[in-house]
Amino acid sequence: MRLTALATIIALGACTPKPAPWVVLPATADTSGSRLTIVGTVRYTDVEGGVYTIRSEDGINYDTTNLPTEFKRDGLAVEAEARKQETMAGIHQVGPIVTLTRIRNRQE
């Protein structure tokens, strides 16, 4: 009985999906701004010519300055590390502006 339970636990652990690899983005000249981790979903909004944001699980929309093309898919679950650009202004007015340092897909 215990052997069966142990085998089941090992099998379930083997089936747990591994996180997708991080996509590390090129460093920018400006490394200022507070660091933050964003866990959320990519959203497309048709405002000012269209903008992709990351809507965090706590409801904040982040306006990304450098979202890679392969992540520009509405509804894509992602995790990202970023720097908040407090001194930067944008035309979208959808939320805080951030520069991503790395990002990964949470659905793989």
N, CA, C and O atoms as CSV, one atom per row, in Angstrom:
chain,resi,resn,atom,element,x,y,z
A,1,MET,N,N,0.829,-1.193,0.000
A,1,MET,CA,C,0.000,0.000,0.000
A,1,MET,C,C,0.876,1.261,0.000
A,1,MET,O,O,0.649,2.181,-0.785
A,2,ARG,N,N,1.883,1.291,0.892
A,2,ARG,CA,C,2.763,2.456,0.962
A,2,ARG,C,C,3.577,2.594,-0.321
A,2,ARG,O,O,3.853,3.708,-0.768
A,3,LEU,N,N,3.955,1.486,-0.903
A,3,LEU,CA,C,4.723,1.513,-2.142
A,3,LEU,C,C,3.890,2.110,-3.272
A,3,LEU,O,O,4.416,2.863,-4.092
A,4,THR,N,N,2.613,1.789,-3.326
A,4,THR,CA,C,1.715,2.347,-4.342
A,4,THR,C,C,1.563,3.855,-4.149
A,4,THR,O,O,1.583,4.604,-5.126
A,5,ALA,N,N,1.415,4.305,-2.923
A,5,ALA,CA,C,1.282,5.739,-2.647
A,5,ALA,C,C,2.558,6.467,-3.037
A,5,ALA,O,O,2.496,7.549,-3.621
A,6,LEU,N,N,3.712,5.894,-2.725
A,6,LEU,CA,C,4.985,6.512,-3.083
A,6,LEU,C,C,5.144,6.588,-4.601
A,6,LEU,O,O,5.606,7.601,-5.125
A,7,ALA,N,N,4.771,5.543,-5.297
A,7,ALA,CA,C,4.857,5.535,-6.761
A,7,ALA,C,C,3.937,6.590,-7.366
A,7,ALA,O,O,4.294,7.239,-8.350
A,8,THR,N,N,2.766,6.758,-6.785
A,8,THR,CA,C,1.823,7.775,-7.268
A,8,THR,C,C,2.396,9.171,-7.080
A,8,THR,O,O,2.294,10.005,-7.980
A,9,ILE,N,N,2.994,9.437,-5.931
A,9,ILE,CA,C,3.577,10.753,-5.660
A,9,ILE,C,C,4.724,11.035,-6.626
A,9,ILE,O,O,4.837,12.146,-7.144
A,10,ILE,N,N,5.565,10.050,-6.868
A,10,ILE,CA,C,6.679,10.235,-7.805
A,10,ILE,C,C,6.155,10.480,-9.217
A,10,ILE,O,O,6.681,11.337,-9.927
A,11,ALA,N,N,5.144,9.754,-9.628
A,11,ALA,CA,C,4.575,9.927,-10.966
A,11,ALA,C,C,3.957,11.312,-11.123
A,11,ALA,O,O,4.116,11.942,-12.168
A,12,LEU,N,N,3.262,11.789,-10.108
A,12,LEU,CA,C,2.661,13.116,-10.179
A,12,LEU,C,C,3.728,14.196,-10.233
A,12,LEU,O,O,3.574,15.188,-10.947
A,13,GLY,N,N,4.797,14.016,-9.495
A,13,GLY,CA,C,5.890,14.978,-9.523
A,13,GLY,C,C,6.547,15.048,-10.891
A,13,GLY,O,O,6.961,16.120,-11.331
A,14,ALA,N,N,6.644,13.924,-11.556
A,14,ALA,CA,C,7.241,13.890,-12.891
A,14,ALA,C,C,6.349,14.578,-13.919
A,14,ALA,O,O,6.842,15.055,-14.941
A,15,CYS,N,N,5.059,14.634,-13.667
A,15,CYS,CA,C,4.112,15.248,-14.607
A,15,CYS,C,C,3.972,16.752,-14.400
A,15,CYS,O,O,3.356,17.429,-15.222
A,16,THR,N,N,4.529,17.281,-13.324
A,16,THR,CA,C,4.421,18.707,-13.057
A,16,THR,C,C,5.185,19.464,-14.134
A,16,THR,O,O,6.375,19.219,-14.332
A,17,PRO,N,N,4.514,20.388,-14.841
A,17,PRO,CA,C,5.204,21.109,-15.910
A,17,PRO,C,C,6.318,21.985,-15.370
A,17,PRO,O,O,6.182,22.626,-14.328
A,18,LYS,N,N,7.420,21.998,-16.101
A,18,LYS,CA,C,8.538,22.854,-15.729
A,18,LYS,C,C,8.275,24.245,-16.272
A,18,LYS,O,O,7.684,24.391,-17.342
A,19,PRO,N,N,8.708,25.274,-15.542
A,19,PRO,CA,C,8.503,26.639,-16.053
A,19,PRO,C,C,9.241,26.839,-17.375
A,19,PRO,O,O,10.305,26.263,-17.603
A,20,ALA,N,N,8.666,27.650,-18.221
A,20,ALA,CA,C,9.317,27.986,-19.481
A,20,ALA,C,C,10.608,28.734,-19.180
A,20,ALA,O,O,10.725,29.376,-18.136
A,21,PRO,N,N,11.573,28.656,-20.086
A,21,PRO,CA,C,12.822,29.383,-19.846
A,21,PRO,C,C,12.594,30.896,-19.927
A,21,PRO,O,O,11.695,31.368,-20.623
A,22,TRP,N,N,13.410,31.624,-19.215
A,22,TRP,CA,C,13.343,33.083,-19.250
A,22,TRP,C,C,13.886,33.596,-20.571
A,22,TRP,O,O,14.854,33.052,-21.102
A,23,VAL,N,N,13.269,34.637,-21.100
A,23,VAL,CA,C,13.803,35.400,-22.222
A,23,VAL,C,C,14.402,36.650,-21.600
A,23,VAL,O,O,13.686,37.514,-21.093
A,24,VAL,N,N,15.727,36.732,-21.647
A,24,VAL,CA,C,16.426,37.876,-21.061
A,24,VAL,C,C,16.545,38.952,-22.127
A,24,VAL,O,O,17.028,38.695,-23.229
A,25,LEU,N,N,16.107,40.143,-21.796
A,25,LEU,CA,C,16.097,41.236,-22.753
A,25,LEU,C,C,17.377,42.052,-22.647
A,25,LEU,O,O,17.976,42.136,-21.575
A,26,PRO,N,N,17.798,42.653,-23.753
A,26,PRO,CA,C,19.023,43.453,-23.731
A,26,PRO,C,C,18.929,44.569,-22.689
A,26,PRO,O,O,17.887,45.200,-22.517
A,27,ALA,N,N,20.041,44.788,-22.007
A,27,ALA,CA,C,20.085,45.860,-21.004
A,27,ALA,C,C,19.945,47.210,-21.690
A,27,ALA,O,O,20.470,47.426,-22.783
A,28,THR,N,N,19.239,48.104,-21.039
A,28,THR,CA,C,19.097,49.462,-21.562
A,28,THR,C,C,20.098,50.354,-20.842
A,28,THR,O,O,20.640,49.981,-19.802
A,29,ALA,N,N,20.330,51.499,-21.386
A,29,ALA,CA,C,21.254,52.447,-20.765
A,29,ALA,C,C,20.715,52.912,-19.414
A,29,ALA,O,O,21.484,53.187,-18.493
A,30,ASP,N,N,19.388,52.999,-19.303
A,30,ASP,CA,C,18.764,53.475,-18.068
A,30,ASP,C,C,18.419,52.284,-17.182
A,30,ASP,O,O,17.506,51.518,-17.492
A,31,THR,N,N,19.140,52.129,-16.094
A,31,THR,CA,C,18.866,51.039,-15.158
A,31,THR,C,C,18.208,51.557,-13.887
A,31,THR,O,O,18.184,50.876,-12.862
A,32,SER,N,N,17.676,52.771,-13.971
A,32,SER,CA,C,17.008,53.338,-12.803
A,32,SER,C,C,15.605,52.758,-12.688
A,32,SER,O,O,15.166,51.972,-13.527
A,33,GLY,N,N,14.936,53.153,-11.661
A,33,GLY,CA,C,13.567,52.684,-11.442
A,33,GLY,C,C,13.546,51.495,-10.516
A,33,GLY,O,O,14.467,50.678,-10.501
A,34,SER,N,N,12.487,51.409,-9.747
A,34,SER,CA,C,12.367,50.313,-8.800
A,34,SER,C,C,12.104,48.996,-9.523
A,34,SER,O,O,11.393,48.950,-10.528
A,35,ARG,N,N,12.686,47.940,-8.994
A,35,ARG,CA,C,12.501,46.600,-9.565
A,35,ARG,C,C,11.160,46.045,-9.109
A,35,ARG,O,O,10.712,46.298,-7.991
A,36,LEU,N,N,10.529,45.284,-9.997
A,36,LEU,CA,C,9.300,44.623,-9.619
A,36,LEU,C,C,9.126,43.339,-10.399
A,36,LEU,O,O,9.670,43.182,-11.491
A,37,THR,N,N,8.376,42.436,-9.839
A,37,THR,CA,C,8.015,41.187,-10.502
A,37,THR,C,C,6.541,41.273,-10.838
A,37,THR,O,O,5.718,41.633,-9.995
A,38,ILE,N,N,6.211,40.936,-12.087
A,38,ILE,CA,C,4.825,41.002,-12.547
A,38,ILE,C,C,4.386,39.597,-12.937
A,38,ILE,O,O,5.028,38.944,-13.761
A,39,VAL,N,N,3.298,39.141,-12.346
A,39,VAL,CA,C,2.675,37.881,-12.732
A,39,VAL,C,C,1.296,38.266,-13.243
A,39,VAL,O,O,0.474,38.793,-12.493
A,40,GLY,N,N,1.045,38.004,-14.516
A,40,GLY,CA,C,-0.232,38.439,-15.075
A,40,GLY,C,C,-0.466,37.931,-16.482
A,40,GLY,O,O,0.039,36.882,-16.882
A,41,THR,N,N,-1.250,38.706,-17.224
A,41,THR,CA,C,-1.696,38.316,-18.556
A,41,THR,C,C,-1.479,39.468,-19.529
A,41,THR,O,O,-1.777,40.622,-19.223
A,42,VAL,N,N,-0.957,39.137,-20.701
A,42,VAL,CA,C,-0.788,40.145,-21.750
A,42,VAL,C,C,-2.173,40.518,-22.273
A,42,VAL,O,O,-3.000,39.649,-22.553
A,43,ARG,N,N,-2.409,41.812,-22.400
A,43,ARG,CA,C,-3.685,42.317,-22.910
A,43,ARG,C,C,-3.426,43.337,-24.018
A,43,ARG,O,O,-2.525,44.171,-23.923
A,44,TYR,N,N,-4.240,43.245,-25.070
A,44,TYR,CA,C,-4.174,44.224,-26.156
A,44,TYR,C,C,-5.327,45.199,-25.966
A,44,TYR,O,O,-6.474,44.793,-25.779
A,45,THR,N,N,-5.009,46.493,-26.016
A,45,THR,CA,C,-6.023,47.537,-25.914
A,45,THR,C,C,-5.913,48.418,-27.143
A,45,THR,O,O,-4.824,48.870,-27.495
A,46,ASP,N,N,-7.039,48.664,-27.798
A,46,ASP,CA,C,-7.053,49.484,-29.014
A,46,ASP,C,C,-7.192,50.952,-28.624
A,46,ASP,O,O,-8.261,51.547,-28.762
A,47,VAL,N,N,-6.093,51.526,-28.134
A,47,VAL,CA,C,-6.057,52.926,-27.747
A,47,VAL,C,C,-4.773,53.526,-28.316
A,47,VAL,O,O,-3.719,52.893,-28.259
A,48,GLU,N,N,-4.850,54.727,-28.857
A,48,GLU,CA,C,-3.685,55.414,-29.415
A,48,GLU,C,C,-2.897,54.521,-30.369
A,48,GLU,O,O,-1.671,54.452,-30.284
A,49,GLY,N,N,-3.591,53.843,-31.272
A,49,GLY,CA,C,-2.921,52.977,-32.237
A,49,GLY,C,C,-2.716,51.557,-31.753
A,49,GLY,O,O,-2.165,50.733,-32.483
A,50,GLY,N,N,-3.139,51.257,-30.557
A,50,GLY,CA,C,-3.026,49.913,-29.998
A,50,GLY,C,C,-1.819,49.777,-29.086
A,50,GLY,O,O,-0.744,50.305,-29.372
A,51,VAL,N,N,-2.008,49.072,-28.000
A,51,VAL,CA,C,-0.930,48.871,-27.037
A,51,VAL,C,C,-1.111,47.514,-26.357
A,51,VAL,O,O,-2.224,47.102,-26.032
A,52,TYR,N,N,0.017,46.836,-26.154
A,52,TYR,CA,C,0.026,45.604,-25.372
A,52,TYR,C,C,0.492,45.954,-23.966
A,52,TYR,O,O,1.523,46.602,-23.787
A,53,THR,N,N,-0.265,45.526,-22.986
A,53,THR,CA,C,0.092,45.729,-21.591
A,53,THR,C,C,0.161,44.376,-20.906
A,53,THR,O,O,-0.255,43.361,-21.465
A,54,ILE,N,N,0.683,44.372,-19.704
A,54,ILE,CA,C,0.593,43.182,-18.863
A,54,ILE,C,C,-0.293,43.561,-17.691
A,54,ILE,O,O,0.036,44.456,-16.912
A,55,ARG,N,N,-1.421,42.871,-17.575
A,55,ARG,CA,C,-2.340,43.107,-16.453
A,55,ARG,C,C,-1.968,42.126,-15.357
A,55,ARG,O,O,-2.106,40.913,-15.516
A,56,SER,N,N,-1.494,42.666,-14.246
A,56,SER,CA,C,-1.035,41.812,-13.147
A,56,SER,C,C,-2.218,41.168,-12.438
A,56,SER,O,O,-3.364,41.591,-12.586
A,57,GLU,N,N,-1.908,40.137,-11.668
A,57,GLU,CA,C,-2.955,39.440,-10.918
A,57,GLU,C,C,-3.636,40.347,-9.901
A,57,GLU,O,O,-4.760,40.069,-9.482
A,58,ASP,N,N,-2.965,41.435,-9.496
A,58,ASP,CA,C,-3.589,42.362,-8.549
A,58,ASP,C,C,-4.283,43.523,-9.255
A,58,ASP,O,O,-4.660,44.502,-8.611
A,59,GLY,N,N,-4.457,43.421,-10.596
A,59,GLY,CA,C,-5.286,44.369,-11.335
A,59,GLY,C,C,-4.588,45.595,-11.897
A,59,GLY,O,O,-5.260,46.491,-12.408
A,60,ILE,N,N,-3.272,45.668,-11.823
A,60,ILE,CA,C,-2.551,46.821,-12.367
A,60,ILE,C,C,-2.155,46.537,-13.812
A,60,ILE,O,O,-1.624,45.468,-14.115
A,61,ASN,N,N,-2.411,47.489,-14.698
A,61,ASN,CA,C,-1.975,47.384,-16.092
A,61,ASN,C,C,-0.609,48.049,-16.217
A,61,ASN,O,O,-0.453,49.222,-15.878
A,62,TYR,N,N,0.381,47.301,-16.704
A,62,TYR,CA,C,1.717,47.840,-16.906
A,62,TYR,C,C,1.949,48.075,-18.393
A,62,TYR,O,O,1.776,47.169,-19.208
A,63,ASP,N,N,2.337,49.288,-18.736
A,63,ASP,CA,C,2.641,49.681,-20.111
A,63,ASP,C,C,4.111,49.343,-20.350
A,63,ASP,O,O,4.996,50.012,-19.816
A,64,THR,N,N,4.372,48.321,-21.143
A,64,THR,CA,C,5.737,47.850,-21.354
A,64,THR,C,C,6.407,48.598,-22.501
A,64,THR,O,O,5.798,48.826,-23.546
A,65,THR,N,N,7.663,48.976,-22.297
A,65,THR,CA,C,8.398,49.687,-23.346
A,65,THR,C,C,9.061,48.730,-24.322
A,65,THR,O,O,9.421,49.130,-25.430
A,66,ASN,N,N,9.229,47.472,-23.931
A,66,ASN,CA,C,10.021,46.550,-24.743
A,66,ASN,C,C,9.494,45.115,-24.745
A,66,ASN,O,O,10.277,44.168,-24.660
A,67,LEU,N,N,8.182,44.948,-24.841
A,67,LEU,CA,C,7.603,43.607,-24.878
A,67,LEU,C,C,8.015,42.923,-26.186
A,67,LEU,O,O,7.713,43.432,-27.265
A,68,PRO,N,N,8.708,41.763,-26.102
A,68,PRO,CA,C,9.129,41.083,-27.329
A,68,PRO,C,C,7.934,40.651,-28.179
A,68,PRO,O,O,6.861,40.351,-27.656
A,69,THR,N,N,8.135,40.624,-29.479
A,69,THR,CA,C,7.074,40.287,-30.434
A,69,THR,C,C,6.414,38.954,-30.112
A,69,THR,O,O,5.194,38.828,-30.212
A,70,GLU,N,N,7.208,37.957,-29.727
A,70,GLU,CA,C,6.637,36.625,-29.474
A,70,GLU,C,C,5.712,36.597,-28.261
A,70,GLU,O,O,4.995,35.616,-28.063
A,71,PHE,N,N,5.713,37.658,-27.441
A,71,PHE,CA,C,4.821,37.745,-26.291
A,71,PHE,C,C,3.618,38.648,-26.552
A,71,PHE,O,O,2.785,38.832,-25.665
A,72,LYS,N,N,3.516,39.202,-27.729
A,72,LYS,CA,C,2.385,40.080,-28.064
A,72,LYS,C,C,1.200,39.241,-28.525
A,72,LYS,O,O,0.832,39.230,-29.700
A,73,ARG,N,N,0.607,38.526,-27.542
A,73,ARG,CA,C,-0.567,37.679,-27.782
A,73,ARG,C,C,-1.559,37.929,-26.660
A,73,ARG,O,O,-1.300,37.606,-25.501
A,74,ASP,N,N,-2.695,38.507,-27.016
A,74,ASP,CA,C,-3.725,38.813,-26.029
A,74,ASP,C,C,-4.138,37.537,-25.297
A,74,ASP,O,O,-4.488,36.535,-25.921
A,75,GLY,N,N,-4.091,37.589,-23.975
A,75,GLY,CA,C,-4.492,36.450,-23.157
A,75,GLY,C,C,-3.346,35.551,-22.729
A,75,GLY,O,O,-3.574,34.579,-22.010
A,76,LEU,N,N,-2.125,35.842,-23.146
A,76,LEU,CA,C,-0.969,35.025,-22.798
A,76,LEU,C,C,-0.584,35.255,-21.338
A,76,LEU,O,O,-0.363,36.394,-20.926
A,77,ALA,N,N,-0.504,34.184,-20.562
A,77,ALA,CA,C,-0.094,34.270,-19.155
A,77,ALA,C,C,1.423,34.352,-19.091
A,77,ALA,O,O,2.122,33.517,-19.666
A,78,VAL,N,N,1.934,35.369,-18.382
A,78,VAL,CA,C,3.375,35.594,-18.309
A,78,VAL,C,C,3.824,35.912,-16.891
A,78,VAL,O,O,3.024,36.242,-16.016
A,79,GLU,N,N,5.120,35.803,-16.701
A,79,GLU,CA,C,5.791,36.286,-15.496
A,79,GLU,C,C,6.950,37.130,-15.998
A,79,GLU,O,O,7.662,36.720,-16.915
A,80,ALA,N,N,7.144,38.290,-15.416
A,80,ALA,CA,C,8.194,39.186,-15.885
A,80,ALA,C,C,8.869,39.889,-14.720
A,80,ALA,O,O,8.282,40.100,-13.659
A,81,GLU,N,N,10.111,40.240,-14.956
A,81,GLU,CA,C,10.829,41.116,-14.039
A,81,GLU,C,C,11.074,42.407,-14.790
A,81,GLU,O,O,11.414,42.390,-15.973
A,82,ALA,N,N,10.903,43.516,-14.112
A,82,ALA,CA,C,10.931,44.810,-14.791
A,82,ALA,C,C,11.459,45.895,-13.870
A,82,ALA,O,O,11.680,45.687,-12.677
A,83,ARG,N,N,11.650,47.050,-14.466
A,83,ARG,CA,C,11.978,48.267,-13.717
A,83,ARG,C,C,10.899,49.300,-14.030
A,83,ARG,O,O,10.615,49.590,-15.192
A,84,LYS,N,N,10.311,49.843,-12.982
A,84,LYS,CA,C,9.271,50.861,-13.136
A,84,LYS,C,C,9.937,52.184,-13.508
A,84,LYS,O,O,10.878,52.621,-12.845
A,85,GLN,N,N,9.446,52.814,-14.569
A,85,GLN,CA,C,10.028,54.059,-15.074
A,85,GLN,C,C,9.216,55.250,-14.571
A,85,GLN,O,O,8.349,55.768,-15.275
A,86,GLU,N,N,9.510,55.675,-13.339
A,86,GLU,CA,C,8.749,56.754,-12.713
A,86,GLU,C,C,8.906,58.097,-13.425
A,86,GLU,O,O,8.012,58.940,-13.349
A,87,THR,N,N,10.014,58.305,-14.107
A,87,THR,CA,C,10.255,59.598,-14.749
A,87,THR,C,C,9.840,59.617,-16.222
A,87,THR,O,O,10.025,60.628,-16.899
A,88,MET,N,N,9.295,58.538,-16.712
A,88,MET,CA,C,8.919,58.445,-18.122
A,88,MET,C,C,7.420,58.692,-18.286
A,88,MET,O,O,6.613,58.235,-17.476
A,89,ALA,N,N,7.060,59.414,-19.336
A,89,ALA,CA,C,5.643,59.654,-19.661
A,89,ALA,C,C,5.327,58.987,-20.993
A,89,ALA,O,O,6.195,58.874,-21.859
A,90,GLY,N,N,4.101,58.554,-21.152
A,90,GLY,CA,C,3.703,57.894,-22.392
A,90,GLY,C,C,2.373,58.401,-22.901
A,90,GLY,O,O,1.650,59.112,-22.203
A,91,ILE,N,N,2.062,58.022,-24.131
A,91,ILE,CA,C,0.813,58.486,-24.745
A,91,ILE,C,C,-0.362,57.576,-24.438
A,91,ILE,O,O,-1.511,57.986,-24.606
A,92,HIS,N,N,-0.107,56.348,-23.991
A,92,HIS,CA,C,-1.195,55.386,-23.817
A,92,HIS,C,C,-2.045,55.639,-22.582
A,92,HIS,O,O,-3.253,55.402,-22.605
A,93,GLN,N,N,-1.437,56.112,-21.514
A,93,GLN,CA,C,-2.151,56.405,-20.268
A,93,GLN,C,C,-2.954,55.208,-19.761
A,93,GLN,O,O,-4.100,55.355,-19.336
A,94,VAL,N,N,-2.340,54.016,-19.810
A,94,VAL,CA,C,-3.032,52.814,-19.359
A,94,VAL,C,C,-2.516,52.283,-18.027
A,94,VAL,O,O,-3.126,51.397,-17.428
A,95,GLY,N,N,-1.392,52.825,-17.565
A,95,GLY,CA,C,-0.829,52.364,-16.305
A,95,GLY,C,C,0.639,52.721,-16.221
A,95,GLY,O,O,1.172,53.387,-17.109
A,96,PRO,N,N,1.300,52.281,-15.154
A,96,PRO,CA,C,2.718,52.589,-14.982
A,96,PRO,C,C,3.548,52.046,-16.149
A,96,PRO,O,O,3.273,50.967,-16.673
A,97,ILE,N,N,4.554,52.802,-16.540
A,97,ILE,CA,C,5.439,52.378,-17.622
A,97,ILE,C,C,6.578,51.557,-17.020
A,97,ILE,O,O,7.178,51.952,-16.020
A,98,VAL,N,N,6.869,50.412,-17.639
A,98,VAL,CA,C,7.948,49.550,-17.171
A,98,VAL,C,C,8.831,49.122,-18.339
A,98,VAL,O,O,8.383,49.015,-19.481
A,99,THR,N,N,10.090,48.885,-18.018
A,99,THR,CA,C,11.027,48.294,-18.958
A,99,THR,C,C,11.311,46.886,-18.457
A,99,THR,O,O,11.780,46.704,-17.333
A,100,LEU,N,N,11.029,45.894,-19.285
A,100,LEU,CA,C,11.219,44.505,-18.898
A,100,LEU,C,C,12.702,44.146,-18.925
A,100,LEU,O,O,13.438,44.569,-19.816
A,101,THR,N,N,13.132,43.357,-17.933
A,101,THR,CA,C,14.493,42.834,-17.938
A,101,THR,C,C,14.504,41.364,-18.346
A,101,THR,O,O,15.463,40.883,-18.950
A,102,ARG,N,N,13.428,40.659,-18.010
A,102,ARG,CA,C,13.249,39.282,-18.492
A,102,ARG,C,C,11.779,38.916,-18.368
A,102,ARG,O,O,11.033,39.500,-17.583
A,103,ILE,N,N,11.379,37.914,-19.181
A,103,ILE,CA,C,9.970,37.516,-19.241
A,103,ILE,C,C,9.895,36.048,-19.633
A,103,ILE,O,O,10.774,35.535,-20.325
A,104,ARG,N,N,8.841,35.376,-19.186
A,104,ARG,CA,C,8.614,33.998,-19.610
A,104,ARG,C,C,7.117,33.694,-19.659
A,104,ARG,O,O,6.301,34.315,-18.979
A,105,ASN,N,N,6.805,32.720,-20.487
A,105,ASN,CA,C,5.446,32.229,-20.675
A,105,ASN,C,C,5.100,31.327,-19.495
A,105,ASN,O,O,5.888,30.452,-19.136
A,106,ARG,N,N,3.933,31.528,-18.890
A,106,ARG,CA,C,3.492,30.674,-17.768
A,106,ARG,C,C,2.613,29.534,-18.241
A,106,ARG,O,O,2.191,28.720,-17.420
A,107,GLN,N,N,2.314,29.438,-19.547
A,107,GLN,CA,C,1.383,28.416,-20.037
A,107,GLN,C,C,2.065,27.171,-20.574
A,107,GLN,O,O,1.383,26.204,-20.914
A,108,GLU,N,N,3.369,27.160,-20.660
A,108,GLU,CA,C,4.052,25.988,-21.231
A,108,GLU,C,C,4.305,24.939,-20.203
A,108,GLU,O,O,4.869,23.891,-20.516
